[in-house]
Amino acid sequence: MATIPNTSNSFEDNHAIFGECLKLPYYRGKVEKWMVATNIFLILVNIISCVITLAANTLFLVVYFRTRSLRNTHYFYLMLLAVTDISVGLISQPLLIARIFMEIYSVHDCVLWTVMRASGYYFSGISLLTITLVSIERWFAVCRPIKHRRDVTPKRMAVVAFIVWAVWFIFPVVRFALPKFYRAFGMLIGGLIVVIFVINAILYLKIQRSVRDGKLRFSGKEQQRNTNGDVNFEKEGRMARTIALLLVVMVLASLPTAMGTTYKSLRGVNTVYLFVFLPLGDTLFLINSSFNPLFYCYRNANIRMAITKFMSSLNASSVNCDSSSNNQATSKM
């Protein structure tokens, strides 16, 4: 069994086997067996995750646009989250797979390395921000239902999402356009992520408190005009818990990255960091894109019913096609 040697080779000690591309370190020394084994394992994990990401999110998007009851403010940001996750499966994960595969043969491409990291930064951040938008929308729905019905529309939600996506695009651009400030960039992003998680935690606690109290915030006449009836506190509480669990999973997935950063600060850039912590952190963070649709589809009865109905219609269409083919064959005999 291949084991990781206790190497002291680091970027600071030996520049001959390490290089940098816009402050992104890479290895250019002799590839050892444990490095190959680690990379092959990560390639397989990313391929499986990529397939699940594309299939699950595509299925959700198809069902979303085919089901009228899902095309509302309640599911709008989940649709955008699926779009983001598909982008991860189409761009970030294939680039990561290519990057890890090339390392097996000691091949390095600076453009590929840069694009992969930039896309990973962007789409991972967008996923987190989109989940935050879901939390904000659910807070309005539960704690400010009258304002939610009056002011929250898909068009306005789309404008907010576009602004958030556009602003976040600035961060990876600045990171790679000004590589000498990468440490300050890392501290800034780390601080923003902490703030975002705190905001989500506060929103979750507020939603849960409203759900627990069960205070209906509509007046009698407004209840009668509300086509969905009273606020379903049990349903909203379940949705809030779903979003909270997604955030918890995202935190757990980011732990290898945090551990890698700590290891790097203590030991420097070495083979263990480049072949274990760095690719493992990237892999686990991108795997969220395959986990998200499976999780919120499992937790939401309306989405499950819509998917079941869609799959049943596909099965019925397939049976009808087979029957038609058999009838045509029989008539020709």
C-alpha positions in Angstrom: 0.0 0.0 0.0 1.4 3.4 -1.0 2.2 5.7 1.9 2.9 9.4 2.0 6.5 9.9 2.8 7.4 12.4 5.5 9.0 14.8 3.1 10.5 18.1 4.1 10.6 19.3 0.5 8.8 22.7 0.4 8.6 25.7 -1.8 10.9 27.6 0.4 13.5 24.8 0.6 13.6 23.7 -3.0 12.5 25.9 -5.8 13.7 23.4 -8.3 10.7 21.1 -7.9 8.1 23.8 -7.2 6.8 26.6 -9.4 4.3 29.4 -9.2 1.6 30.6 -11.6 0.0 33.9 -10.4 0.9 32.9 -6.9 -0.7 29.4 -7.5 2.0 26.8 -6.5 2.5 23.6 -8.5 4.8 20.6 -8.4 7.3 19.9 -11.2 9.5 17.3 -9.6 9.4 13.5 -9.8 6.0 12.0 -9.4 5.9 9.2 -6.8 3.5 6.3 -6.5 1.5 7.7 -3.7 0.9 10.9 -5.7 -0.4 8.8 -8.6 -2.7 6.8 -6.4 -4.0 9.9 -4.7 -4.7 11.6 -8.1 -6.4 8.6 -9.6 -8.7 8.4 -6.6 -9.6 12.1 -6.8 -10.2 11.8 -10.5 -12.7 8.9 -10.0 -14.5 10.8 -7.3 -14.7 14.0 -9.4 -16.0 12.0 -12.5 -18.7 10.4 -10.4 -19.6 13.7 -8.8 -19.6 15.5 -12.2 -22.0 13.0 -13.7 -24.4 13.3 -10.7 -24.1 17.1 -10.8 -25.1 17.4 -14.4 -27.9 14.7 -14.3 -29.5 15.8 -11.0 -29.5 19.6 -11.7 -30.6 19.1 -15.3 -33.5 17.0 -14.2 -34.5 19.6 -11.6 -34.3 22.4 -14.2 -36.4 20.5 -16.7 -39.0 19.7 -14.0 -39.0 23.3 -12.8 -39.8 24.8 -16.2 -42.4 22.1 -17.0 -44.2 22.4 -13.7 -46.3 25.6 -13.3 -46.6 25.2 -9.5 -42.8 25.4 -9.1 -42.4 28.6 -11.1 -42.8 30.9 -8.2 -40.8 32.9 -5.7 -40.5 29.9 -3.4 -38.3 28.0 -5.8 -36.8 30.7 -8.0 -33.5 30.9 -6.2 -33.3 27.1 -6.1 -33.5 27.2 -9.9 -30.6 29.6 -10.0 -28.7 27.4 -7.6 -29.2 24.5 -10.0 -27.9 26.7 -12.9 -24.8 27.5 -10.8 -24.3 23.8 -9.9 -24.5 22.8 -13.6 -21.9 25.4 -14.4 -19.6 23.7 -11.8 -20.3 20.4 -13.6 -19.6 21.8 -17.0 -16.6 24.0 -16.2 -14.9 23.7 -12.8 -15.0 19.9 -12.3 -13.8 19.0 -15.8 -10.9 21.5 -15.5 -10.0 20.1 -12.0 -10.1 16.5 -13.5 -7.8 17.6 -16.3 -5.5 19.4 -13.9 -5.2 16.4 -11.6 -4.7 14.0 -14.6 -1.9 16.2 -16.0 -0.1 16.2 -12.7 0.4 12.4 -13.0 2.6 13.1 -16.0 4.3 16.1 -14.5 2.6 18.4 -17.0 1.6 21.8 -16.0 -0.5 24.5 -17.9 -0.7 27.9 -16.3 -3.8 28.9 -18.2 -5.6 25.7 -17.2 -4.5 26.1 -13.6 -5.7 29.7 -13.4 -9.0 29.2 -15.1 -9.8 26.2 -12.9 -9.0 28.1 -9.7 -10.9 31.2 -10.9 -14.0 29.3 -11.9 -13.9 27.3 -8.6 -13.7 30.6 -6.6 -16.5 32.1 -8.6 -19.1 29.3 -8.7 -18.4 28.2 -5.1 -19.0 31.7 -4.0 -22.1 32.0 -6.1 -23.5 28.8 -4.6 -23.0 30.2 -1.1 -24.5 33.5 -2.0 -27.5 31.9 -3.8 -28.2 29.8 -0.7 -28.1 33.1 1.3 -30.6 34.6 -1.1 -32.9 31.6 -0.4 -32.5 32.3 3.3 -33.4 36.0 2.9 -36.4 35.2 0.7 -37.7 32.6 3.2 -37.2 35.1 6.0 -39.4 37.6 4.2 -42.0 34.9 3.5 -42.2 33.8 7.1 -41.5 37.0 9.1 -42.7 39.6 6.7 -45.4 37.8 4.7 -47.4 40.9 3.7 -44.3 42.7 2.4 -43.2 39.4 0.7 -46.4 39.1 -1.2 -46.3 42.8 -2.2 -42.7 43.3 -3.1 -41.0 40.0 -3.8 -41.5 39.0 -7.5 -39.4 36.7 -9.8 -38.4 39.8 -11.8 -37.0 41.6 -8.7 -35.4 38.4 -7.5 -33.7 38.0 -10.9 -32.3 41.6 -10.7 -31.0 41.0 -7.2 -29.3 37.7 -8.3 -27.8 39.4 -11.3 -26.3 42.1 -9.2 -24.9 39.6 -6.7 -23.4 37.4 -9.4 -21.9 40.5 -11.2 -20.4 41.9 -8.0 -18.9 38.5 -7.0 -17.3 38.2 -10.4 -15.0 41.1 -9.4 -13.3 39.1 -6.7 -11.7 36.3 -8.8 -10.8 38.9 -11.4 -9.0 41.0 -8.8 -7.4 37.9 -7.3 -5.7 36.9 -10.6 -5.2 40.4 -12.0 -3.3 41.5 -8.9 -1.6 38.3 -7.7 0.8 40.1 -5.4 -2.2 40.9 -3.1 -3.3 37.3 -2.9 -2.8 37.2 0.9 -5.0 40.2 1.4 -7.5 38.7 -1.0 -7.6 35.5 1.0 -8.2 37.3 4.2 -10.9 39.4 2.7 -12.7 36.4 1.2 -12.4 34.5 4.5 -13.9 37.4 6.4 -16.8 37.7 3.9 -17.5 33.9 4.1 -17.7 34.2 7.9 -20.0 37.2 7.7 -22.2 35.3 5.2 -22.5 32.3 7.5 -23.3 34.5 10.4 -26.1 36.2 8.4 -27.5 32.8 7.5 -27.4 31.7 11.1 -29.3 34.8 12.2 -31.9 34.4 9.5 -32.3 30.7 10.4 -32.9 31.5 14.1 -35.4 34.3 13.3 -37.3 31.9 11.0 -37.3 29.1 13.5 -38.5 31.5 16.2 -41.4 32.7 14.0 -42.2 29.1 13.2 -42.1 28.0 16.8 -44.3 30.9 17.9 -46.8 30.2 15.1 -47.9 33.8 14.9 -49.9 34.4 11.8 -49.1 37.9 10.4 -52.0 38.3 8.0 -55.2 40.2 8.8 -58.5 38.3 8.3 -59.3 39.8 4.9 -55.8 39.3 3.6 -56.0 35.7 4.7 -59.1 35.3 2.5 -57.3 36.9 -0.5 -54.2 34.7 0.0 -54.5 32.0 -2.6 -52.2 29.7 -0.7 -54.1 30.1 2.6 -52.3 30.7 5.8 -48.6 30.7 6.2 -47.6 27.0 6.5 -45.2 27.3 9.4 -44.4 23.6 9.4 -43.5 23.7 5.7 -41.5 26.9 6.1 -39.6 25.5 9.1 -38.7 22.4 7.1 -37.4 24.5 4.3 -35.4 26.6 6.7 -33.8 23.5 8.2 -33.0 22.3 4.7 -31.1 25.4 3.8 -29.4 25.3 7.2 -28.3 21.7 6.6 -27.0 22.7 3.1 -24.9 25.4 4.8 -23.6 22.9 7.4 -22.6 20.5 4.7 -20.8 23.4 2.9 -18.9 24.2 6.1 -17.9 20.6 6.5 -16.8 20.5 2.9 -14.6 23.6 3.5 -12.8 22.0 6.5 -10.0 20.4 4.3 -9.4 23.8 2.7 -9.1 25.4 6.2 -6.9 22.5 7.4 -4.7 22.9 4.2 -4.4 26.6 4.8 -3.3 25.9 8.4 -0.9 23.2 7.3 0.6 25.6 4.6 1.2 28.3 7.2 3.0 25.8 9.5 4.9 23.7 7.0 4.9 25.7 3.8 4.0 24.6 0.3 5.2 21.0 -0.1 4.0 17.8 -1.8 1.6 16.9 1.0 -0.1 20.2 0.6 -0.2 20.1 -3.2 -1.3 16.4 -3.6 -3.5 16.0 -0.6 -4.9 19.2 1.0 -5.3 21.3 -2.1 -7.0 18.9 -4.5 -9.1 17.3 -1.7 -10.3 20.7 -0.6 -11.2 21.6 -4.2 -12.9 18.2 -4.7 -15.1 18.4 -1.6 -16.1 22.0 -2.2 -17.2 21.2 -5.7 -19.0 18.0 -4.7 -21.6 20.3 -3.1 -23.0 20.9 -6.5 -24.0 17.2 -6.8 -25.3 17.1 -3.2 -27.5 20.2 -3.4 -30.2 19.0 -5.8 -30.4 15.5 -4.2 -30.8 17.1 -0.8 -33.5 19.7 -1.4 -35.4 17.4 -3.8 -35.5 14.8 -1.0 -36.5 17.3 1.6 -39.3 19.0 -0.5 -42.5 17.1 -1.2 -43.6 19.4 -4.0 -40.3 18.9 -5.9 -40.5 15.1 -5.4 -44.0 14.9 -6.7 -43.2 17.0 -9.7 -40.2 14.8 -10.5 -42.2 11.6 -10.0 -44.9 13.0 -12.3 -42.4 13.9 -14.9 -40.6 10.5 -14.8 -44.0 8.8 -15.0 -44.9 10.8 -18.1 -41.6 9.8 -19.7 -42.3 6.2 -18.9 -45.8 6.4 -20.3 -44.5 8.0 -23.5 -41.9 5.3 -23.9 -44.6 2.6 -23.4 -46.8 4.3 -26.0 -44.0 4.5 -28.5 -43.3 0.8 -28.0 -47.0 -0.1 -28.5 -47.1 2.0 -31.6 -44.1 0.3 -33.0 -45.5 -3.2 -32.2 -48.8 -2.3 -33.8 -47.1 -1.1 -37.0 -45.1 -4.3 -37.1 -48.2 -6.4 -36.7 -50.1 -4.6 -39.4 -47.3 -5.1 -41.9 -47.3 -8.9 -41.3 
